[in-house]
């Protein structure tokens, strides 16, 4: 029969060890949650304010595989050792029933005090918790690094046959995807207004979208004929709502310059003022036209905006790979992708006010871009194969449909409401389901 004093002493030592291991397990569980959930952006802001703990947390997050491996190794060692000690302790107290008792009691203790409780605390303040635990976790990972390296090698060896390659610098989500997801979630929860979301997403998308997607098609470009009479050119410039007008000769594909309304009026003023003024008949539009600026249709909006700012110009003509004129783009067009429609006192057409009909359908202009429709209605029509609504219908139908034809794709019903020659000018769209 064991000595009662020694039995009591060993009991309390084992109980204290189990308690200490449960605290260690809770520490590892909370640290894992805090360091994985902490926002890198918020940690960076804390570092800029002089938080040394946040700086350590950022360093740990640079190698997620090493971080998770070290924490899980420490957590499992604590849990397994605590369970083993509890089993031995309860077996000594209860005999053969001690194993079942140890299993039930340790499961409850680990679940409540070593998993749910610390993780709940950490998830409510991940950045603050990550800053607090960064230094001790760094020490633990340094001590366990030989074992962690072995575990990493085994894991990579097992995953390699399945084509999985792991990079220490790899992030589960890019910074941009994280921002986009946060904005979408905030809007769905009513925290972020739609206008704010659209502006931020528009700015983030500039490097992914091309000039071709938002340019004014060549069929809608207003041009000046270089061989027209001076009176006709002056009248056209005064009646136009545009400040800059391309100048062509012989055919519209042959653009030879761009005229600014101010340059035109200054030239007219010089020709008309004074007794010896030569008069309007001496005017030549080519004398005041600036050289045209051509850009490829594949240029991204981000790059093109930088070029506009660098060249101190707001107007460019868009050409395809063969040099053929496709359209024009202005700095205002790019800014509108961020802030929405920009109207001035000379704009005669207002942005379409989309309102659903009695059956929930929208009547839209065929030339309206898919992106603008998605932003106005919070839909998610794809714009990979076409830029406009009419282009999407033609692409999916594989033909130019007639008025009255209906199609269903991408979860929407499309009906051709109006057509001019080969152009679909009006479409009725309704979301299915």
C-alpha positions as CSV (number, residue, x, y, z in Angstrom):
1,X,0.0,0.0,0.0
2,X,1.5,3.3,-1.0
3,X,2.5,5.9,1.5
4,X,-0.3,8.4,2.0
5,X,2.0,11.4,2.2
6,X,3.9,10.5,-1.0
7,X,0.6,9.7,-2.7
8,X,-0.8,13.1,-1.8
9,X,2.4,14.8,-3.0
10,X,2.5,13.0,-6.3
11,X,-1.3,13.7,-6.8
12,X,-0.8,17.4,-6.3
13,X,2.3,17.5,-8.5
14,X,0.5,15.7,-11.3
15,X,-2.6,18.0,-10.9
16,X,-0.3,21.1,-11.0
17,X,1.4,19.8,-14.1
18,X,-1.9,19.1,-15.9
19,X,-3.1,22.6,-15.0
20,X,0.2,24.1,-16.4
21,X,-0.1,22.1,-19.6
22,X,-3.7,23.2,-20.1
23,X,-2.6,26.8,-19.7
24,X,0.1,26.2,-22.3
25,X,-2.5,24.6,-24.6
26,X,-4.8,27.6,-24.2
27,X,-1.8,29.9,-25.0
28,X,-1.0,28.0,-28.2
29,X,-4.6,27.9,-29.3
30,X,-5.2,31.6,-28.7
31,X,-1.9,32.5,-30.4
32,X,-2.7,30.5,-33.5
33,X,-6.1,32.2,-33.9
34,X,-4.7,35.6,-33.2
35,X,-1.7,35.3,-35.5
36,X,-3.7,33.8,-38.4
37,X,-6.7,36.2,-38.1
38,X,-4.7,39.4,-37.5
39,X,-4.8,41.8,-40.5
40,X,-1.5,42.5,-42.0
41,X,-2.6,46.1,-42.7
42,X,-3.6,46.8,-39.1
43,X,-0.4,45.3,-37.9
44,X,1.5,47.5,-40.3
45,X,-0.3,50.5,-38.9
46,X,0.6,49.5,-35.4
47,X,4.2,49.1,-36.4
48,X,4.2,52.6,-37.8
49,X,3.0,53.8,-34.4
50,X,6.0,52.1,-32.8
51,X,4.4,48.9,-31.6
52,X,7.3,46.4,-31.3
53,X,4.9,43.5,-30.6
54,X,3.1,44.1,-33.9
55,X,6.5,44.1,-35.7
56,X,7.2,40.7,-34.3
57,X,3.8,39.4,-35.3
58,X,4.4,40.7,-38.9
59,X,7.7,38.8,-39.0
60,X,6.0,35.6,-37.9
61,X,3.2,35.9,-40.5
62,X,5.8,36.1,-43.3
63,X,6.3,32.3,-43.0
64,X,2.9,30.9,-42.3
65,X,4.0,27.3,-42.7
66,X,6.7,27.7,-40.0
67,X,4.4,29.6,-37.7
68,X,1.5,27.1,-37.9
69,X,3.9,24.1,-37.6
70,X,5.6,25.5,-34.5
71,X,2.3,26.4,-32.8
72,X,0.6,23.1,-33.6
73,X,3.6,21.1,-32.4
74,X,3.7,22.9,-29.1
75,X,-0.1,22.6,-28.7
76,X,-0.2,18.9,-29.4
77,X,2.7,18.2,-27.1
78,X,0.9,20.0,-24.3
79,X,-2.5,18.3,-25.0
80,X,-1.0,14.8,-25.3
81,X,1.2,15.1,-22.2
82,X,-1.7,16.5,-20.1
83,X,-3.9,13.7,-21.2
84,X,-1.3,11.1,-20.4
85,X,-0.7,12.5,-16.9
86,X,-4.5,12.7,-16.3
87,X,-4.9,9.1,-17.4
88,X,-2.1,7.9,-15.0
89,X,-3.6,10.0,-12.2
90,X,-7.2,8.8,-12.6
91,X,-6.0,5.2,-13.0
92,X,-4.2,5.4,-9.7
93,X,-7.4,6.8,-8.1
94,X,-10.1,4.8,-9.8
95,X,-8.3,1.7,-11.2
96,X,-9.6,0.4,-14.5
97,X,-12.3,3.0,-14.7
98,X,-9.7,5.8,-14.6
99,X,-9.1,5.7,-18.4
100,X,-12.8,6.5,-19.2
101,X,-12.9,9.2,-16.5
102,X,-9.7,10.8,-17.7
103,X,-10.9,10.8,-21.3
104,X,-14.2,12.5,-20.4
105,X,-12.8,15.1,-18.0
106,X,-9.8,16.0,-20.2
107,X,-12.0,16.3,-23.3
108,X,-14.2,18.8,-21.4
109,X,-11.3,20.7,-20.0
110,X,-9.4,20.9,-23.3
111,X,-12.5,21.9,-25.3
112,X,-13.6,24.6,-23.0
113,X,-10.5,26.1,-21.4
114,X,-7.8,25.2,-24.0
115,X,-9.7,25.7,-27.2
116,X,-13.0,27.6,-27.2
117,X,-12.2,30.1,-24.5
118,X,-8.8,31.3,-25.7
119,X,-9.8,31.3,-29.4
120,X,-13.0,33.3,-28.6
121,X,-10.9,35.9,-26.7
122,X,-8.3,36.0,-29.5
123,X,-10.7,36.4,-32.4
124,X,-12.3,39.4,-30.7
125,X,-9.0,41.3,-30.6
126,X,-6.6,39.5,-33.0
127,X,-4.2,42.3,-33.6
128,X,-3.8,43.2,-29.9
129,X,-3.5,39.5,-29.0
130,X,-1.0,38.8,-31.8
131,X,1.2,41.7,-30.6
132,X,1.2,40.3,-27.0
133,X,2.1,36.7,-27.9
134,X,4.5,37.5,-30.7
135,X,7.7,37.4,-28.6
136,X,7.0,34.2,-26.6
137,X,5.8,32.4,-29.7
138,X,9.0,33.4,-31.5
139,X,11.0,31.8,-28.7
140,X,8.9,28.6,-28.8
141,X,9.3,28.3,-32.6
142,X,13.1,28.9,-32.2
143,X,13.4,26.1,-29.7
144,X,11.2,23.7,-31.7
145,X,12.7,24.7,-35.1
146,X,14.6,21.4,-35.7
147,X,11.5,19.4,-35.2
148,X,9.4,21.9,-37.2
149,X,11.8,21.6,-40.1
150,X,11.5,17.9,-40.1
151,X,7.7,18.1,-40.0
152,X,7.8,20.6,-42.9
153,X,10.0,18.3,-45.0
154,X,7.6,15.3,-44.4
155,X,4.6,17.4,-45.2
156,X,6.1,18.7,-48.5
157,X,7.2,15.2,-49.4
158,X,3.7,13.9,-49.0
159,X,2.1,16.8,-50.9
160,X,4.6,16.8,-53.8
161,X,3.1,13.8,-55.6
162,X,-0.2,15.6,-55.7
163,X,1.4,18.7,-57.4
164,X,1.2,20.9,-54.4
165,X,4.1,23.3,-54.0
166,X,4.4,25.4,-50.8
167,X,6.2,28.7,-50.7
168,X,7.0,30.3,-47.3
169,X,6.0,33.7,-48.8
170,X,2.7,32.5,-50.2
171,X,-0.4,34.2,-48.9
172,X,-3.8,32.6,-48.9
173,X,-5.2,35.8,-50.3
174,X,-3.5,38.7,-52.0
175,X,-3.9,42.1,-50.4
176,X,-6.2,43.3,-53.2
177,X,-8.5,40.2,-52.8
178,X,-8.6,40.8,-49.1
179,X,-9.7,44.4,-49.6
180,X,-12.3,43.4,-52.2
181,X,-13.7,40.8,-49.9
182,X,-13.8,43.2,-47.0
183,X,-15.7,45.8,-49.1
184,X,-18.2,43.3,-50.4
185,X,-18.8,41.9,-47.0
186,X,-19.1,45.4,-45.5
187,X,-21.6,46.4,-48.2
188,X,-23.7,43.2,-47.7
189,X,-23.8,43.9,-43.9
190,X,-24.8,47.6,-44.5
191,X,-21.5,49.0,-43.1
192,X,-20.1,50.2,-46.4
193,X,-22.3,52.3,-48.7
194,X,-22.7,51.2,-52.3
195,X,-21.1,54.4,-53.6
196,X,-18.1,54.1,-51.4
197,X,-17.7,50.4,-52.4
198,X,-17.9,51.2,-56.1
199,X,-15.3,54.0,-55.9
200,X,-12.8,51.9,-54.1
201,X,-13.4,48.8,-56.3
202,X,-13.1,51.0,-59.4
203,X,-9.7,52.3,-58.3
204,X,-8.5,48.7,-57.5
205,X,-9.6,47.4,-60.9
206,X,-7.7,50.0,-63.1
207,X,-4.7,47.7,-63.5
208,X,-6.9,44.8,-64.7
209,X,-9.0,46.7,-67.2
210,X,-8.0,47.8,-70.7
211,X,-8.6,50.9,-72.7
212,X,-10.7,48.9,-75.1
213,X,-13.3,48.3,-72.4
214,X,-14.3,51.9,-71.8
215,X,-13.3,53.8,-75.0
216,X,-15.8,55.6,-77.1
217,X,-16.2,53.5,-80.3
218,X,-15.1,55.1,-83.5
219,X,-18.7,55.2,-84.7
220,X,-19.5,57.8,-82.0
221,X,-16.5,60.0,-82.5
222,X,-17.2,63.6,-83.8
223,X,-14.6,64.7,-86.2
224,X,-13.6,67.7,-88.3
225,X,-12.9,67.4,-92.0
226,X,-9.7,69.2,-92.7
227,X,-10.9,70.1,-96.2
228,X,-14.2,71.7,-95.0
229,X,-14.8,75.4,-95.4
230,X,-13.6,77.6,-92.4
231,X,-17.1,78.7,-91.7
232,X,-18.3,75.1,-91.4
233,X,-15.4,74.2,-89.2
234,X,-16.1,77.1,-86.9
235,X,-19.8,76.4,-86.7
236,X,-19.1,72.7,-85.9
237,X,-16.7,73.6,-83.2
238,X,-19.1,76.1,-81.6
239,X,-22.0,73.7,-81.7
240,X,-20.1,70.7,-80.4
241,X,-20.2,69.8,-76.7
242,X,-16.6,68.6,-76.9
243,X,-13.5,70.7,-76.2
244,X,-11.2,68.6,-78.4
245,X,-12.1,67.3,-81.9
246,X,-10.0,65.0,-84.1
247,X,-9.2,66.2,-87.6
248,X,-9.2,63.8,-90.5
249,X,-8.4,64.2,-94.2
250,X,-10.1,62.2,-97.0
251,X,-11.3,59.4,-94.7
252,X,-12.0,59.1,-91.0
253,X,-9.3,56.5,-90.6
254,X,-6.7,59.1,-91.6
255,X,-6.5,61.3,-88.4
256,X,-4.0,64.1,-88.9
257,X,-4.4,66.1,-85.7
258,X,-6.6,67.2,-82.8
259,X,-8.0,70.7,-82.5
260,X,-8.7,72.3,-79.1
261,X,-11.5,74.8,-79.0
262,X,-9.4,77.5,-77.4
263,X,-6.7,77.2,-80.1
264,X,-9.4,77.4,-82.7
265,X,-10.9,80.6,-81.2
266,X,-7.5,82.2,-80.8
267,X,-6.7,81.6,-84.4
268,X,-10.0,83.0,-85.5
269,X,-9.5,86.1,-83.3
270,X,-6.1,86.8,-85.0
271,X,-7.5,86.4,-88.4
272,X,-10.6,88.6,-87.8
273,X,-9.3,91.5,-85.7
274,X,-7.6,94.6,-87.1
275,X,-7.8,96.5,-90.3
276,X,-5.3,94.3,-92.2
277,X,-6.6,91.0,-90.9
278,X,-6.7,88.5,-93.7
279,X,-10.1,87.3,-92.7
280,X,-11.7,83.9,-92.1
281,X,-10.9,82.7,-95.7
282,X,-7.2,82.4,-94.7
283,X,-7.9,80.0,-91.9
284,X,-6.4,76.5,-92.1
285,X,-7.3,74.0,-89.5
286,X,-4.0,72.2,-89.8
287,X,-2.2,75.3,-88.6
288,X,-3.8,75.0,-85.1
289,X,-4.2,71.2,-84.9
290,X,-1.9,69.4,-82.4
291,X,-0.3,66.1,-83.4
292,X,-2.6,63.1,-82.6
293,X,-1.7,60.9,-79.7
294,X,-2.4,57.2,-80.4
295,X,-2.5,54.4,-77.8
296,X,-3.0,50.7,-78.1
297,X,-6.4,49.2,-77.2
298,X,-4.6,46.7,-74.9
299,X,-3.1,49.3,-72.6
300,X,-4.4,49.1,-69.0
301,X,-6.4,52.0,-67.5
302,X,-3.8,52.4,-64.8
303,X,-0.9,52.7,-67.2
304,X,-2.9,55.0,-69.5
305,X,-3.9,57.3,-66.6
306,X,-0.2,57.6,-65.7
307,X,0.6,58.4,-69.4
308,X,-2.0,61.1,-69.5
309,X,-0.5,62.7,-66.4
310,X,3.0,62.4,-67.6
311,X,2.3,63.9,-71.1
312,X,0.0,66.6,-69.6
313,X,-2.8,65.6,-72.0
314,X,-6.4,64.3,-71.5
315,X,-7.2,62.9,-75.0
316,X,-6.0,59.9,-76.9
317,X,-7.0,57.9,-80.0
318,X,-7.2,54.2,-79.6
319,X,-5.8,51.8,-82.4
320,X,-5.7,48.1,-82.7
321,X,-2.7,45.9,-83.4
322,X,-2.9,46.8,-87.1
323,X,-2.9,50.6,-86.5
324,X,-6.6,50.9,-87.4
325,X,-8.6,53.5,-85.5
326,X,-10.9,51.9,-82.9
327,X,-12.1,54.7,-80.7
328,X,-10.9,57.4,-78.3
329,X,-10.4,57.7,-74.6
330,X,-10.0,60.7,-72.3
331,X,-8.7,61.1,-68.7
332,X,-12.3,61.8,-67.7
333,X,-13.4,58.4,-69.0
334,X,-10.9,56.8,-66.6
335,X,-11.8,58.9,-63.7
336,X,-15.5,58.0,-64.2
337,X,-14.6,54.4,-63.6
338,X,-13.7,55.4,-60.1
339,X,-16.1,58.2,-59.1
340,X,-19.0,57.5,-61.5
341,X,-20.5,59.7,-64.2
342,X,-19.0,63.2,-64.4
343,X,-21.4,65.7,-66.0
344,X,-20.8,69.3,-66.9
345,X,-22.9,72.1,-68.3
346,X,-22.4,70.9,-71.8
347,X,-23.4,67.3,-71.3
348,X,-26.8,66.8,-72.8
349,X,-27.3,63.2,-72.0
350,X,-27.7,62.2,-68.4
351,X,-26.7,58.9,-67.0
352,X,-29.5,56.4,-67.4
353,X,-31.7,56.0,-64.4
354,X,-32.3,52.3,-64.2
355,X,-35.6,51.4,-62.6
356,X,-37.2,48.0,-62.7
357,X,-40.5,47.6,-64.4
358,X,-43.6,45.9,-62.9
359,X,-42.2,42.5,-63.8
360,X,-38.8,43.2,-62.4
361,X,-37.1,43.7,-65.8
362,X,-34.8,46.6,-66.8
363,X,-34.9,48.3,-70.2
364,X,-31.3,49.2,-71.0
365,X,-29.3,50.6,-73.9
366,X,-27.5,48.0,-75.8
367,X,-24.3,50.1,-75.8
368,X,-24.3,50.2,-72.0
369,X,-21.2,48.4,-70.6
370,X,-21.7,45.3,-68.6
371,X,-19.6,46.8,-65.8
372,X,-21.9,49.9,-65.5
373,X,-25.0,47.7,-65.4
374,X,-23.4,45.4,-62.8
375,X,-22.5,48.5,-60.7
376,X,-26.0,50.0,-61.0
377,X,-27.9,46.8,-60.2
378,X,-25.4,44.8,-58.1
379,X,-25.5,42.0,-60.6
380,X,-22.6,39.8,-61.7
381,X,-22.9,39.4,-65.4
382,X,-19.5,38.3,-66.9
383,X,-17.6,40.8,-69.0
384,X,-14.8,38.5,-70.2
385,X,-16.1,38.0,-73.7
386,X,-17.9,41.3,-74.3
387,X,-17.8,44.9,-73.0
388,X,-21.4,45.9,-73.7
389,X,-24.8,44.3,-73.0
390,X,-25.5,43.9,-76.7
391,X,-22.1,42.3,-77.2
392,X,-22.8,39.8,-74.5
393,X,-26.2,38.8,-76.1
394,X,-24.6,38.4,-79.5
395,X,-21.7,36.4,-78.1
396,X,-24.0,34.0,-76.2
397,X,-26.6,33.8,-79.1
398,X,-23.9,33.3,-81.7
399,X,-26.0,35.4,-84.0
400,X,-27.5,38.9,-84.3
401,X,-31.0,38.3,-83.0
402,X,-34.2,39.9,-84.2
403,X,-36.5,42.1,-82.2
404,X,-38.6,40.0,-79.8
405,X,-36.2,37.1,-79.5
406,X,-35.5,35.9,-76.0
407,X,-32.5,34.2,-74.5
408,X,-31.7,32.9,-71.0
409,X,-28.1,32.6,-69.8
410,X,-26.1,33.4,-66.7
411,X,-29.3,33.4,-64.6
412,X,-30.9,36.2,-66.6
413,X,-33.6,36.5,-69.3
414,X,-32.7,38.8,-72.2
415,X,-35.2,40.1,-74.8
416,X,-34.3,42.2,-77.8
417,X,-36.5,45.3,-77.6
418,X,-35.1,47.4,-80.5
419,X,-32.5,46.9,-83.3
420,X,-31.0,49.2,-85.9
421,X,-29.4,47.4,-88.7
422,X,-26.9,45.1,-87.0
423,X,-26.9,47.0,-83.7
424,X,-29.0,45.9,-80.7
425,X,-30.1,49.3,-79.4
426,X,-32.5,48.2,-76.6
427,X,-32.6,45.2,-74.4
428,X,-35.0,44.1,-71.7
429,X,-33.2,42.2,-68.9
430,X,-34.7,40.3,-66.0
431,X,-33.1,38.2,-63.3
432,X,-34.4,34.7,-63.1
433,X,-35.2,32.9,-59.9
